[in-house]
Amino acid sequence: MAPFIFSALMMLNVALILGFLFRLGKPARPIPPEFVAPSKEEMKKYVLWYSAYINPDDPRGWVPKTFGYGWTVNFRNRQNAALFFLLIAIEVLLAIGLFVTVIPQAKPFQIF
């Protein structure tokens, strides 16, 4: 029963993470036509741990990464970034809990 509970909680947590990212991915407010996106050098001032972009003045939801290639979400404030990393930590703990409860119950695999 425990593996089912851990699996269900993991799926719920993944849904929360995805919903949170979709909510943050929307622009905070309509982007005015005169808006000029900050340069990569200016964006680096708002990066936390080389991964979290936190700029409340930037209305864009998704922004190009300042390090490497791809896109990242604009968390807009430290509380949103902390909540995201907390949800990731919960997911890791649930995965460890699932691993710890399933491995002792596992039976050796036999082909025949």
C-alpha positions in Angstrom: 0.0 0.0 0.0 2.8 2.4 0.8 4.3 2.4 -2.8 0.8 3.4 -4.1 0.6 6.3 -1.6 4.1 7.5 -2.5 3.4 7.3 -6.2 0.1 9.2 -5.8 1.8 11.9 -3.8 4.5 12.2 -6.4 2.0 12.6 -9.2 0.1 15.2 -7.2 3.4 17.1 -6.5 4.4 17.0 -10.2 1.0 18.4 -11.1 1.5 21.2 -8.5 5.0 22.0 -10.0 3.6 22.1 -13.5 0.7 24.2 -12.5 3.0 26.6 -10.6 5.3 26.9 -13.7 2.4 27.5 -16.0 1.1 30.2 -13.7 4.5 31.9 -13.5 5.0 31.5 -17.3 2.2 33.9 -18.0 3.3 37.5 -18.3 2.7 39.4 -15.0 1.1 42.3 -16.9 0.6 43.1 -20.5 4.0 43.8 -22.1 4.0 47.4 -23.4 5.2 47.9 -27.0 8.0 50.2 -25.8 9.4 47.5 -23.5 13.0 46.7 -24.2 14.2 43.4 -22.8 17.3 43.6 -20.6 20.6 42.4 -22.0 22.1 39.1 -20.8 24.6 41.0 -18.7 21.9 43.0 -17.0 19.8 39.8 -16.5 22.7 38.2 -14.7 22.2 40.6 -11.8 18.8 38.9 -11.2 20.0 35.3 -11.3 20.1 33.1 -8.2 22.3 30.0 -8.2 22.8 30.1 -11.9 19.3 28.9 -12.5 16.5 31.1 -11.0 15.8 34.4 -12.7 14.1 36.7 -10.2 13.2 40.2 -11.7 10.0 41.8 -10.6 10.4 44.6 -13.2 10.5 42.2 -16.1 6.9 41.5 -17.2 7.9 38.4 -19.3 7.0 35.0 -17.9 9.6 33.0 -19.9 13.0 34.5 -20.5 16.1 33.2 -22.3 18.7 31.7 -20.0 21.6 33.8 -19.0 23.9 30.8 -18.8 23.8 28.3 -21.6 20.9 27.7 -24.0 17.2 27.5 -23.5 14.6 29.3 -21.5 13.8 29.7 -17.8 10.9 31.1 -15.9 10.9 34.5 -14.3 10.0 33.8 -10.6 9.5 37.6 -10.0 10.2 37.3 -6.3 12.2 35.2 -3.9 9.1 33.6 -2.3 8.1 32.1 -5.7 11.6 30.7 -6.2 11.7 29.3 -2.6 8.3 27.6 -3.2 9.5 26.1 -6.4 12.6 24.7 -4.8 10.6 23.4 -1.9 8.3 21.5 -4.3 11.3 20.0 -6.0 12.7 19.0 -2.6 9.4 17.4 -1.6 9.5 15.4 -4.9 13.0 14.2 -4.2 12.0 13.1 -0.6 8.9 11.3 -2.0 11.1 9.5 -4.5 13.5 8.4 -1.7 10.5 7.3 0.4 9.2 5.3 -2.6 12.6 3.7 -3.1 13.0 2.8 0.6 9.6 1.2 0.8 9.7 -0.7 -2.5 13.2 -2.2 -2.4 12.8 -4.2 0.9 9.6 -5.7 -0.6 11.1 -6.6 -4.0 11.5 -10.2 -4.9 14.4 -11.5 -7.0 13.6 -11.4 -10.7 13.5 -14.9 -12.3 13.2 -15.6 -16.0 11.8 -19.1 -15.6 
